[in-house]
């Protein structure tokens, strides 16, 4: 089993003072009734379409492979047992053929039907707080919205590696100027280097400079040479998309899209991943 390349980012303590953005995020999401979403089933995430998630016994990468799960497997049930191995949590599951085995909890997500997700008003509220916290540079509010175990994962373009800000690092997201390698520009070997504030935050602000278009579990993109897709390895994760279209009579490649992946933890929605998309010439 392998997954996408991931980079863990330590956050320092250096602070910087920049002007606070004056534009506030504007979201237009259809109002939905509050509903209670409960599930005792899980689905596979962060496993490529050409790969499988290996079920092992005992827990750990040195355990014997006893089963495999497809990259899009759903309906997985846990036994309730878990163990911590280094920085990873492993959980015991019931295998499709019977019996039990262990998988890394990173590769499982609560199995929420897309129809249920798109009707959950709590997600609308979560997105409002999340976007506002980014625009206002409110690290404490941001930290309350992100996944309590994953933290916040960011991709600059869907094909680039994950950059992971663990839960204890999110509070320093706006103040740290450590240079991060976000991957490469499409069709080139040019590396995108800079801090979250320098590289990612301006692109997020650009999406919400005007009221963006939005969709639930559906991509919106402008003209580009590389298809803008929700990553296959995240196919079992629900998401919202916000799109700032290119200006009328302007550069048709001048558009930007933000996709926000959301998972549930103990029936509560949390932000897990943000993926940036833009026109690629």
N, C-alpha and C positions, 0 to 999 in steps of 0.2 A: 504494500500500500504506500502510495506517495501522494502528496498534495502540492498545492501551489507553493512557490518559494515565498518565505515570509521573513521579514526583518523586524526584530524587536528593537524598539527605540527607547533608550534611557533618556529621561528628561532632567536637565540640570536646574539650577536655581537662578540663573541670570535673568534679570527683568529688563524690559524695554518699555518705553512710553511712546505710544503712537496715538494720533487722533482717533477718537471713537467714531465709527461710521454713523452718519446721520440717517441713512435710509434704513427703514425697518423691513423685515421680511414680510412678504405678502403671499399668503397661501390661499389657494382656492381649491378646497377639497369638499366634495359633496357631504353635507351633514348626514350622520348615521346614528342610529339608536345605540345606546350602550348595551352590549351583550356580554355574557360570560362565556369565555372560550376555555374549555377544559379538555385535556387529552392525556392519555397514558401511553401514547405511542410516539415514536421518534422516527426521523428520516435522516438519510445520509447527506452530508454536505462536505465541501472542500475535498472532493475526490474527482479526478478527471474522468472523462467519458471513456478513456481507453484503460482505465484502472479499476481496481476493486478495493474495498475496505476489508482487510484481513481480520478475521475474528481469531483471537489467540487464547490459549490456555497453558499456563497461568497468564495473568496480566503482564504486559510489557512486550517490547519488540523482540525479546529473546524467547517469548513463549511459542509453543507449537501452534501452527496454523490449523484450526479445526473447521473453519468455514470461511466463506467469502460473501460480501454484500455488494450488490451492484451500485454504481455511482448514484443511481436514482431510486434506490430502495426506500420504500416507505413502510409504515405499519410495524416498526420494530418495537418490541416491548422489553423493558428493563426488568431485572430480577429484584432490584433494590440495593444490590451490593456495589460498592465502589471502593477504590483504593488510590492513594496518591503515590506516584512514582516520579521522583524528582520534581520537575515543574509541571508535570502532566497529571491529569486525573483520568483514570480508567474506570469504565463501568461494565458490569456484567449484563449480558443480554440473552434473550432466548433466540436461538438460531432458527432460520426458516425450516430446517429439516428436523428440528427437535434437538434437545440438549441445550447447553449453555456455553458461553465463551465471553471473552473480554475485548473491548475496543476502546480506543482513545476517545474521551468525551468531546474533544475538539471536533470530531467528525460526525457528531450527532446534533440534531436540532429538534425541538418539539414539533410534531407533525400537525400543522395547522392548515386546514383547507383554504385555498385562495378565496373562495366565496365568503368564508367566515372572516378572514383577515380584512378584506376590503369593506366589510360592514361594521368593523369594530371602531366605535367613536374614540376609544382610548388611544388608538393609533394616530388619529387626527390631532388630539391634544399633545401627544408625544412629539409629533413633528413640529408643531407650533413652538413648543419649548426648545426643542433641539435647534431649530433654525434661528430662533431669537437669541439663544445663548451663543451661537457662532457670530452673529452680526454684532451683538453687544459685547462679545469677548468675555462672557461670564463663565469662567471655568467651573465654578461650583455647580451652576445650573446644568452645564454640559455633562458633568460627571454623573449627575442624577439620571440622565437619559440613556447612558450607554450600557451595554451588556455587562452585568456584574462579574462575569468570569472572563469573557473575551477581551473586554475593554472596547476600544474603537479601532477598527481596521480601515485603512484608506488605500485606495488604488488610484494612481494617476493614469487613466486610460485602462480599459478592462483587461488588456493583455499584459500589463506590468505586474511585478510582484506585489504581494501584500506588505504594507508597512503597518505594524501593530503597535498601538499605544495601550499598554496594559492599564487596568483600572487605576493603579496607583501612580500612573504617569499622566493621566488626562488633565489633572489640575495644572500642569505646567505647559500645556499645549501652546498657549498664546505667548508665553514669556520666554521660551527657550529658542535660541537662534542656532542651535546645532545643525550643521549641514547634513541633510538626508539625501540619499540616492533614491529617487522615486521611480527609477526605470528609464526607459528610452523613449524618444519621440518616434512616432510611427514612421516606418520606412527608413529609419536612420540608425546610427550607432551613437547619436548624441544623447548623453545622460542628462536627466533633469535633476539638478542639484540645488538644494536650498532648504530652509526651515519650513515648517508648516505655515508660519505667518507669511513668509515670502512667496511660497509656491502655491499652496492649497487655498488658504483663506481668501485671497483676491478673486480666485475663480468661483468660489462659493458665493461671495458677495455679488459677483457679476450676474449670477443666475437670478438673484432676487432684487436686482436693481429696479426692475419692473416686475409686474405680476407675471409669474411664469405659468406655462401650461403644466398640467399635472395629470398623471395616470397611475392607476393601481395595477401592479403586475403586468405592465405593458410599456415597452420602450417607446420613447419619442426621440427622434434625432433629425438633423438636417443633412445636407449633402456632405458626403465623405467618401474617401476611397476605400476605407476599411469599415466593414459593417459594424454598427454600434449595437452590441448584443449584451444581454444579461448573461454573465458567465455560466457555461454549462455546469461547472462544478458547484454552482450555487442554485441549481434549478429547483431544489426543494425549499429554498428560502423565499419568503414573500418580500416584496419591495414596492416602494413608491418612486416615481420619476418626476422630476421638475425640469422643465425645458425652457430656455430662453432662445427664441428663434432668431435667425439672422434678420437684420434690418431690411425693410422693403427697399428695393432698388439699390441695395448695398452688396457687400461681399457675401455671396451665398454660403461660404465656408465659415462665416463669422457667427457661429451659434455655439451654445453650450448646454450640456445636460448634466444633471446630478441625479444619480440613482442611489437610494438609501435602503439597504437591506435591514429587515427587522425580524428579530426572533423573540420567542416567548420564553420566559423563565418563571416557573411556578405560576403560570397563567398571566404574567405581566409582560407586556411588550417592551422591548428595549432595542435601541439602535446598535447594530453590529458592524455594519460596513458601509462606507461611502465610496462610490466610484465616480470619477470624473470622465466626461466624454466631451469631445469638441471636434470641429471640422478638421479633417486631415487632408492636406493638399498633396 
